[in-house]
Amino acid sequence: MHGLRARAPAPQSRRPRPSRPWGLTFTPAILLLLGLMFLSPQAAFAEGSTQVPVQTFELDNGMRFLVVTKPEMTTVAAGWVAHVGSSNERPGITGISHFFEHMMFKGTHTVGTKNIERDLEIIARQEEIQERIRRIYRDQRRRARLGEIEDPYAAEARTEELIALEADFNALVQEQREVMIKDEFDQIYTEAGGSRMNAFTNRDITGYFITVPANKLELWFWMESDRLSNPVFREFYSERDVVYEERRLRTESTPTGKFDELFDALFWEAHPYSWPVVGWPSDLRVYTKAQADEYYATYYAPNNLTGILVGNFQLEDAKKYAETYFGRIPRGKVDPPDVVTLELEQIAEKRMNAECDCQPQINIRYHTVPFMHTESYALDVLGGLLSGRTGRLHKSMVLGSQIAASTHAGQNSMKWAGSFDLYAEARGDATPADLEQALLAEIEKIIEQPIPEEELQKVKNQITASSFRRLQSPFFLLIQLIIYDGMGDWTYLNTWADKTLAVTTDDVKEVAKKYLTKENRSVAHYDRKEGSVAEVFPKALDSLPDGLKQAAKNQIRHIRSEDDVEGLQAMLAELEASRDQIPEQIKPMIAVIEPILRERIAELERASSDESDAGEGGTR
């Protein structure tokens, strides 16, 4: 794609900054987003009104904009969403949507390089070598299929030609790093007063966001349009390795990660939701820049994007800047295709029995309905009846029988399909079978026994109150607009309230009876592996709501498995910088996680110091 060529005004000075830990889950923006998703699956509305005052406009190239003006602010929360996620992929390139989340921070023709001509020459030469490497690996995979070698990618299986080509490629990588200006994209924003720059990918969308001072809005339009019109995918193949390592940390190094992935693949029989967002390991090793270029041209074209602004600006200025900068980007040559593979009706119960280094737990999952389906609202309310500290599961299993340390239930309405989950973690000698029996008993009560009207109203009130709190921050309004527009319709923010408040007890019973059936469920039992030691978590976790408790445990697992001290230090610095902006309901979760983060940093620093001392001692 061709477009903008002007360079942004050069900053007066640059201070060194640690590389941003894009691949990690604990940047505050992503952590808070995760926490909000656990607090309530519903959207929110402004106090005294069920309407968020969103104004819209569209450019000739098909790019749409959603804007909310707030003159009382001094900043603008700005972002854009690409309507693409892992569900748009196919076998062979799984994980490529998430990979682009990484690549979009590598710079452009004008940002991130000292010599763009040489930069592009190096990339072209790298592609020539990679094509020769790919031919060798095709033969390596053939040899593995025939049993001549065990692993086509193992170091001991590499041929002399492959070793020589990889050495040539690595030399080009080093040369490219000499002409790169690392993290310049980040630096320009930071020195202009920008903060909270980050991105996320899920099964349906990829979102990018930042907060900028109100007088830097034009800079945002220039920067974002430049990386869309003139991207340069520097360090393409080394970044594949970064994502591969991220997969190892998130999935393979956590007690239940590989089994959770297996359970997803078991549950989704036909739908592309069956593969992980980060991608299958074999795919991460082989997809090419040519494949990436084709994918980018389809899904990152302006007709598949929505820009979103919340803050202090004039609508006419936003329209003018949008036309000047984004308007130059040509419409995509092809319209992005829909996901057309539908999930088959499940006609028999599926079960998975796993043993892991974890506390015994269970997950029961049912196929339900997608985003904004007419029955999704009743399923949301059903989740509210069951989940939370005042929900039925907590009362009966945590406080009553005391067989569970935590419980959770909820509807997950995604763009193309949905599911309803029941979860419990065992306490004491309770087994997954005990948990399963108790969970199913609560579902039976919902179907067979009357639901008091006051209980239903209390759930609606709780959902409404927590949802309102989420819109106190313009930043979180931005995030919700990114999510809901990416899912298909941002107006969900303005229609959800009435549809949820209209749900009746009969509606709840009907969806429970219709979807929460034996033949429609998949069940995962997680037993503790013999000889393993149970994970130890801070006692303070017990005071958190069940959803946040599970989110905190996941974050703690990531921190404990992370070996990159600079990445952890950057996470801590970003947390400290965002401390005043953290919603009150999330602060208890941060209070539990932060000491563990500091402890892990200190542990890695001590280990590094010990290694350094040992090395010096050996040379004396």
DAWOLIN-V604958 format. One record per residue. N is the residue number from 1. RES is the residue in one letter. PSI is psi as a letter, one per 40 degrees, with the letter a starting at -180 (* if undefined). OMEGA is omega in whole degrees, -180 to 180 (NA if undefined). D_LAST is the distance of its C-alpha to the last C-alpha in Angstrom with 2 decimals. Layout:
# DAWOLIN-V604958
<<N/RES/PSI/OMEGA/D_LAST> <N/RES/PSI/OMEGA/D_LAST>>
This chain:
# DAWOLIN-V604958
<<1/M/i/-179/57.67> <2/H/i/-178/58.33> <3/G/b/-172/58.90> <4/L/i/-180/57.33> <5/R/e/-177/55.59> <6/A/i/179/55.33> <7/R/i/176/51.91> <8/A/i/177/51.53> <9/P/h/-176/51.19> <10/A/h/176/47.62> <11/P/i/-179/45.90> <12/Q/d/-180/45.22> <13/S/i/178/41.57> <14/R/h/176/39.14> <15/R/i/-178/36.52> <16/P/i/178/33.77> <17/R/i/176/34.61> <18/P/i/177/32.93> <19/S/h/-178/34.52> <20/R/h/-175/37.57> <21/P/g/-175/37.30> <22/W/d/-174/40.51> <23/G/e/-176/39.90> <24/L/i/-173/39.47> <25/T/e/-170/42.46> <26/F/f/167/41.51> <27/T/i/-174/42.29> <28/P/d/-179/44.91> <29/A/d/-179/47.68> <30/I/d/179/47.35> <31/L/d/-179/46.81> <32/L/d/176/49.92> <33/L/d/178/51.86> <34/L/d/180/50.95> <35/G/d/180/52.04> <36/L/d/179/55.30> <37/M/d/179/56.09> <38/F/d/-177/55.77> <39/L/d/-179/57.90> <40/S/h/-179/60.89> <41/P/e/-173/61.58> <42/Q/i/175/64.37> <43/A/i/-178/64.60> <44/A/i/177/65.57> <45/F/i/-175/68.18> <46/A/i/-178/68.70> <47/E/h/178/70.34> <48/G/e/-177/74.10> <49/S/i/175/74.07> <50/T/e/-175/73.33> <51/Q/h/169/72.51> <52/V/h/-173/69.31> <53/P/g/-179/70.58> <54/V/h/172/68.93> <55/Q/i/-175/70.30> <56/T/i/169/69.79> <57/F/i/-176/70.15> <58/E/i/177/69.41> <59/L/i/-179/68.60> <60/D/d/-180/70.45> <61/N/e/176/67.43> <62/G/e/179/67.66> <63/M/h/-180/64.79> <64/R/i/178/65.94> <65/F/h/173/64.94> <66/L/h/-176/65.27> <67/V/h/175/65.21> <68/V/h/-178/65.68> <69/T/h/178/66.16> <70/K/g/-174/65.12> <71/P/d/-178/65.91> <72/E/e/-178/64.59> <73/M/i/174/60.98> <74/T/e/-176/58.61> <75/T/i/173/56.70> <76/V/h/171/57.43> <77/A/h/-171/55.94> <78/A/i/178/55.99> <79/G/a/175/55.30> <80/W/i/-178/56.69> <81/V/h/170/57.07> <82/A/h/-177/57.06> <83/H/g/-178/59.49> <84/V/h/176/57.17> <85/G/a/-175/55.03> <86/S/d/179/53.97> <87/S/e/178/57.64> <88/N/e/-177/58.30> <89/E/a/175/55.89> <90/R/i/176/56.61> <91/P/h/-177/54.79> <92/G/d/178/52.29> <93/I/f/178/51.31> <94/T/i/-179/50.88> <95/G/e/-174/48.44> <96/I/d/177/49.20> <97/S/d/177/50.87> <98/H/d/178/47.77> <99/F/d/178/45.68> <100/F/d/174/47.82> <101/E/d/177/46.97> <102/H/d/-171/43.41> <103/M/d/-176/44.53> <104/M/e/175/46.89> <105/F/e/-176/44.03> <106/K/e/177/42.57> <107/G/a/-173/44.83> <108/T/a/174/47.79> <109/H/d/-176/48.89> <110/T/e/-179/48.51> <111/V/h/175/45.77> <112/G/e/-178/42.21> <113/T/i/173/42.09> <114/K/d/-175/41.72> <115/N/g/-173/43.71> <116/I/d/-180/46.05> <117/E/d/179/47.39> <118/R/d/178/44.03> <119/D/d/-178/43.14> <120/L/d/176/46.25> <121/E/d/180/45.75> <122/I/d/179/42.33> <123/I/d/179/43.90> <124/A/d/179/46.68> <125/R/d/177/44.30> <126/Q/d/-180/42.30> <127/E/d/178/45.60> <128/E/d/180/46.42> <129/I/d/-179/43.19> <130/Q/d/178/43.61> <131/E/d/176/47.12> <132/R/d/177/45.87> <133/I/d/-180/43.25> <134/R/d/178/46.05> <135/R/d/178/48.16> <136/I/d/-179/45.45> <137/Y/d/173/45.01> <138/R/d/177/48.78> <139/D/d/178/48.58> <140/Q/d/179/45.64> <141/R/d/176/47.80> <142/R/d/179/50.66> <143/R/d/179/48.53> <144/A/d/179/47.50> <145/R/d/180/51.19> <146/L/e/179/52.00> <147/G/e/-180/49.31> <148/E/d/175/47.35> <149/I/i/-176/44.18> <150/E/d/-175/43.38> <151/D/h/-176/41.96> <152/P/e/-177/42.71> <153/Y/e/-179/39.69> <154/A/i/-178/37.09> <155/A/d/-177/34.08> <156/E/e/-180/34.98> <157/A/e/-177/38.52> <158/R/h/179/37.65> <159/T/i/179/39.20> <160/E/d/179/37.71> <161/E/d/180/40.06> <162/L/d/179/38.99> <163/I/d/-180/35.29> <164/A/d/179/36.14> <165/L/d/179/38.37> <166/E/d/177/35.83> <167/A/d/178/33.31> <168/D/d/-180/36.06> <169/F/d/-179/36.89> <170/N/d/176/33.35> <171/A/d/177/33.20> <172/L/d/177/36.42> <173/V/d/179/35.05> <174/Q/d/179/32.20> <175/E/d/179/34.82> <176/Q/d/180/37.05> <177/R/d/177/34.42> <178/E/d/-179/34.26> <179/V/e/177/37.98> <180/M/i/166/38.02> <181/I/g/-171/38.08> <182/K/h/176/36.58> <183/D/f/-180/38.57> <184/E/d/179/41.03> <185/F/d/178/43.90> <186/D/d/-175/42.43> <187/Q/d/-179/41.52> <188/I/d/179/45.07> <189/Y/d/-176/46.58> <190/T/d/-178/44.17> <191/E/e/174/44.71> <192/A/e/179/48.44> <193/G/e/179/48.32> <194/G/i/180/48.31> <195/S/i/175/46.93> <196/R/f/177/46.81> <197/M/h/179/46.52> <198/N/a/-179/46.19> <199/A/i/176/48.00> <200/F/i/178/48.95> <201/T/h/170/50.46> <202/N/a/-175/52.67> <203/R/d/-172/55.23> <204/D/d/-172/57.75> <205/I/i/169/56.23> <206/T/h/-176/53.29> <207/G/i/179/53.24> <208/Y/h/-175/51.40> <209/F/i/179/51.64> <210/I/i/170/50.54> <211/T/h/-179/52.00> <212/V/i/173/52.65> <213/P/i/-176/54.38> <214/A/d/-179/58.09> <215/N/e/178/57.91> <216/K/e/-178/55.32> <217/L/d/180/57.53> <218/E/d/176/58.11> <219/L/d/179/54.35> <220/W/d/-180/54.28> <221/F/d/-180/57.13> <222/W/d/-176/55.43> <223/M/d/-175/51.98> <224/E/d/178/53.34> <225/S/d/179/55.93> <226/D/d/-179/53.40> <227/R/e/174/51.08> <228/L/d/-175/54.17> <229/S/d/-176/55.71> <230/N/f/-178/52.71> <231/P/i/172/49.83> <232/V/h/-175/46.95> <233/F/g/179/45.14> <234/R/i/177/41.70> <235/E/f/-176/38.89> <236/F/d/-173/41.68> <237/Y/d/175/39.91> <238/S/d/177/36.52> <239/E/d/172/38.53> <240/R/d/179/40.17> <241/D/d/177/36.77> <242/V/d/180/36.39> <243/V/d/178/39.79> <244/Y/d/178/38.96> <245/E/d/177/35.97> <246/E/d/177/38.33> <247/R/d/180/40.69> <248/R/d/-178/38.03> <249/L/d/-175/37.27> <250/R/d/-171/40.93> <251/T/d/-169/42.49> <252/E/d/-178/40.39> <253/S/e/178/37.90> <254/T/i/-173/40.67> <255/P/d/-176/42.68> <256/T/e/-172/46.02> <257/G/d/-178/45.13> <258/K/d/-180/45.90> <259/F/d/176/49.02> <260/D/d/178/50.29> <261/E/d/178/50.00> <262/L/d/180/51.86> <263/F/d/175/54.52> <264/D/d/-179/55.14> <265/A/d/177/55.62> <266/L/d/-175/57.99> <267/F/d/-179/59.97> <268/W/h/-174/60.52> <269/E/d/-175/62.25> <270/A/d/-171/63.28> <271/H/i/178/62.01> <272/P/e/171/58.86> <273/Y/e/-176/57.64> <274/S/d/-180/56.51> <275/W/i/-175/53.19> <276/P/i/178/50.28> <277/V/d/-178/49.86> <278/V/e/177/46.29> <279/G/i/175/47.63> <280/W/i/-176/47.31> <281/P/d/-177/43.91> <282/S/d/179/45.49> <283/D/d/-180/47.23> <284/L/d/-178/44.11> <285/R/d/-164/42.68> <286/V/e/-175/45.70> <287/Y/i/-166/47.78> <288/T/i/177/47.91> <289/K/d/178/48.16> <290/A/d/176/51.77> <291/Q/d/179/52.58> <292/A/d/179/50.92> <293/D/d/-180/52.93> <294/E/d/180/56.14> <295/Y/d/-180/55.39> <296/Y/d/-178/54.57> <297/A/d/-180/57.78> <298/T/d/-168/59.80> <299/Y/e/177/58.35> <300/Y/e/172/56.93> <301/A/i/-175/60.15> <302/P/d/179/61.84> <303/N/e/176/64.70> <304/N/e/-175/62.26> <305/L/i/171/60.65> <306/T/h/174/61.68> <307/G/i/-175/60.40> <308/I/h/180/60.53> <309/L/h/175/60.57> <310/V/h/179/61.03> <311/G/a/-173/61.15> <312/N/g/177/62.52> <313/F/i/176/64.00> <314/Q/h/-179/67.39> <315/L/d/-179/68.61> <316/E/d/177/69.93> <317/D/d/179/66.55> <318/A/d/179/64.89> <319/K/d/-179/67.54> <320/K/d/-180/67.16> <321/Y/d/-180/63.36> <322/A/d/180/63.63> <323/E/d/-178/66.13> <324/T/d/-172/64.23> <325/Y/c/-179/60.84> <326/F/d/-178/61.25> <327/G/e/180/64.73> <328/R/e/-176/63.37> <329/I/h/-177/61.66> <330/P/i/175/64.05> <331/R/i/178/65.29> <332/G/i/-178/63.81> <333/K/d/177/65.66> <334/V/i/176/66.08> <335/D/h/178/66.53> <336/P/h/-179/63.86> <337/P/i/172/65.39> <338/D/i/167/65.98> <339/V/h/-173/64.43> <340/V/e/179/67.41> <341/T/h/-179/66.20> <342/L/i/176/67.67> <343/E/h/176/66.50> <344/L/i/174/68.84> <345/E/h/180/70.79> <346/Q/h/-175/69.00> <347/I/e/178/71.52> <348/A/i/179/69.49> <349/E/i/176/66.86> <350/K/i/-179/63.26> <351/R/i/175/60.70> <352/M/h/176/56.97> <353/N/h/-176/55.32> <354/A/i/173/51.55> <355/E/h/-176/48.99> <356/C/i/176/45.86> <357/D/g/-173/43.27> <358/C/i/172/45.65> <359/Q/h/177/48.50> <360/P/h/-177/51.78> <361/Q/i/-179/53.63> <362/I/i/172/56.36> <363/N/h/175/57.36> <364/I/h/-174/60.96> <365/R/h/-179/61.70> <366/Y/i/172/65.07> <367/H/h/179/66.10> <368/T/b/-169/67.90> <369/V/i/-178/68.59> <370/P/a/-180/66.82> <371/F/h/177/66.46> <372/M/e/171/69.78> <373/H/i/-176/71.77> <374/T/d/-180/74.81> <375/E/e/-178/73.60> <376/S/d/-177/70.04> <377/Y/d/176/71.19> <378/A/d/178/72.63> <379/L/d/175/69.47> <380/D/d/180/67.45> <381/V/d/175/69.74> <382/L/d/177/69.44> <383/G/d/178/65.68> <384/G/d/177/66.28> <385/L/d/-174/68.60> <386/L/d/-168/66.06> <387/S/i/179/62.74> <388/G/i/-177/61.28> <389/R/d/176/61.35> <390/T/e/-179/65.13> <391/G/i/-175/65.55> <392/R/d/-178/67.18> <393/L/d/-180/64.08> <394/H/d/-179/62.15> <395/K/d/-174/65.23> <396/S/d/-171/66.05> <397/M/d/180/62.66> <398/V/d/-178/60.25> <399/L/d/-176/62.69> <400/G/c/-179/65.43> <401/S/e/179/64.40> <402/Q/f/176/60.71> <403/I/e/-177/59.57> <404/A/i/173/57.49> <405/A/d/177/54.57> <406/S/i/179/55.39> <407/T/i/176/57.94> <408/H/i/174/58.69> <409/A/i/177/61.50> <410/G/i/176/62.27> <411/Q/h/177/63.69> <412/N/g/-179/61.40> <413/S/h/177/63.62> <414/M/a/-172/61.84> <415/K/d/-171/63.46> <416/W/e/-177/64.80> <417/A/i/-178/64.94> <418/G/i/179/64.13> <419/S/i/175/63.25> <420/F/h/-175/63.70> <421/D/i/167/60.96> <422/L/h/-176/61.08> <423/Y/i/173/57.82> <424/A/i/175/56.94> <425/E/h/-171/53.90> <426/A/i/172/54.70> <427/R/i/178/54.52> <428/G/b/-177/54.47> <429/D/e/-179/55.84> <430/A/i/-178/57.67> <431/T/i/173/57.39> <432/P/d/178/57.66> <433/A/d/177/61.18> <434/D/d/180/62.08> <435/L/d/-180/60.82> <436/E/d/-179/62.74> <437/Q/d/-179/65.94> <438/A/d/179/65.66> <439/L/d/-178/64.93> <440/L/d/178/67.85> <441/A/d/178/70.10> <442/E/d/177/69.50> <443/I/d/179/70.40> <444/E/d/179/73.56> <445/K/d/178/74.51> <446/I/d/-176/74.19> <447/I/d/-169/76.54> <448/E/d/-173/79.03> <449/Q/i/178/79.27> <450/P/i/174/80.38> <451/I/h/-179/77.74> <452/P/h/-178/78.79> <453/E/d/-179/79.44> <454/E/d/177/77.64> <455/E/d/178/74.46> <456/L/d/-179/74.61> <457/Q/d/179/75.23> <458/K/d/179/72.30> <459/V/d/178/69.97> <460/K/d/179/71.38> <461/N/d/180/70.92> <462/Q/d/179/67.29> <463/I/d/-179/66.57> <464/T/d/-178/68.36> <465/A/d/-179/66.62> <466/S/d/179/63.08> <467/S/d/177/63.87> <468/F/d/-179/65.21> <469/R/d/-177/62.04> <470/R/e/-179/60.05> <471/L/e/176/61.93> <472/Q/d/-180/61.25> <473/S/h/175/58.31> <474/P/d/179/59.09> <475/F/d/-178/55.71> <476/F/d/171/56.78> <477/L/d/176/60.14> <478/L/d/-178/58.33> <479/I/d/-179/56.36> <480/Q/d/176/59.60> <481/L/d/176/61.39> <482/I/d/-175/58.58> <483/I/d/-173/58.82> <484/Y/d/173/62.60> <485/D/d/178/63.29> <486/G/d/179/60.74> <487/M/e/176/62.52> <488/G/d/-176/65.77> <489/D/h/-179/67.58> <490/W/d/-177/66.35> <491/T/e/172/69.81> <492/Y/d/177/68.79> <493/L/d/-175/67.69> <494/N/e/-179/71.36> <495/T/e/-174/73.06> <496/W/d/-171/70.95> <497/A/d/-176/72.37> <498/D/d/-177/76.02> <499/K/d/178/75.33> <500/T/d/-180/73.13> <501/L/e/180/75.57> <502/A/e/-179/78.36> <503/V/h/180/76.80> <504/T/i/176/79.05> <505/T/d/178/78.58> <506/D/d/178/80.47> <507/D/d/-179/78.02> <508/V/d/179/75.07> <509/K/d/-177/76.83> <510/E/d/-179/77.80> <511/V/d/177/74.28> <512/A/d/180/72.92> <513/K/d/-175/75.68> <514/K/d/-171/75.31> <515/Y/d/-173/71.56> <516/L/g/-178/70.09> <517/T/i/-178/71.60> <518/K/d/-176/70.27> <519/E/e/-178/70.57> <520/N/e/-174/68.81> <521/R/i/171/65.70> <522/S/h/-173/62.30> <523/V/h/176/60.47> <524/A/h/174/56.78> <525/H/h/176/55.83> <526/Y/h/176/52.19> <527/D/i/178/51.58> <528/R/h/180/48.39> <529/K/h/-179/46.66> <530/E/h/178/46.78> <531/G/e/-179/43.64> <532/S/i/179/42.34> <533/V/h/-179/41.61> <534/A/i/176/43.67> <535/E/i/179/42.06> <536/V/h/179/41.77> <537/F/i/180/42.99> <538/P/i/179/43.56> <539/K/d/-179/46.89> <540/A/e/178/47.78> <541/L/d/-176/48.44> <542/D/d/-178/51.65> <543/S/e/-178/53.22> <544/L/i/170/52.89> <545/P/i/-173/55.73> <546/D/d/-179/55.29> <547/G/d/179/54.64> <548/L/d/178/51.95> <549/K/d/180/50.46> <550/Q/d/177/49.96> <551/A/d/179/48.58> <552/A/d/179/46.07> <553/K/d/179/44.97> <554/N/d/179/44.40> <555/Q/d/180/42.28> <556/I/d/177/40.22> <557/R/d/179/39.61> <558/H/d/-178/38.41> <559/I/d/-178/36.03> <560/R/d/-179/34.54> <561/S/e/-176/34.03> <562/E/h/-180/32.55> <563/D/e/-177/28.85> <564/D/g/-176/29.08> <565/V/d/180/28.00> <566/E/d/177/29.26> <567/G/d/178/32.57> <568/L/d/178/32.92> <569/Q/d/178/32.19> <570/A/d/177/34.85> <571/M/d/-180/37.23> <572/L/d/180/36.77> <573/A/d/-180/37.33> <574/E/d/176/40.46> <575/L/d/-179/41.71> <576/E/d/-180/41.42> <577/A/d/-176/43.18> <578/S/e/-171/46.01> <579/R/d/-177/46.44> <580/D/e/-176/49.76> <581/Q/e/-178/51.24> <582/I/h/178/50.68> <583/P/i/-176/54.05> <584/E/d/-175/54.73> <585/Q/e/180/55.18> <586/I/d/-174/51.64> <587/K/d/177/49.85> <588/P/d/178/49.77> <589/M/d/178/47.95> <590/I/d/-178/45.34> <591/A/d/178/44.95> <592/V/d/-173/43.97> <593/I/d/-172/41.58> <594/E/d/178/39.70> <595/P/d/179/37.84> <596/I/d/176/36.68> <597/L/d/179/35.47> <598/R/d/180/33.49> <599/E/d/180/32.09> <600/R/d/177/30.94> <601/I/d/-180/29.23> <602/A/d/179/27.37> <603/E/d/180/26.43> <604/L/d/178/24.99> <605/E/d/177/23.11> <606/R/d/180/21.51> <607/A/d/178/20.60> <608/S/d/179/19.06> <609/S/d/179/17.04> <610/D/d/179/15.84> <611/E/d/179/14.87> <612/S/d/179/12.98> <613/D/d/-180/11.04> <614/A/d/179/10.43> <615/G/d/180/9.30> <616/E/d/-179/6.76> <617/G/d/-177/5.57> <618/G/e/-177/5.75> <619/T/e/-178/3.78> <620/R/*/NA/0.00>>
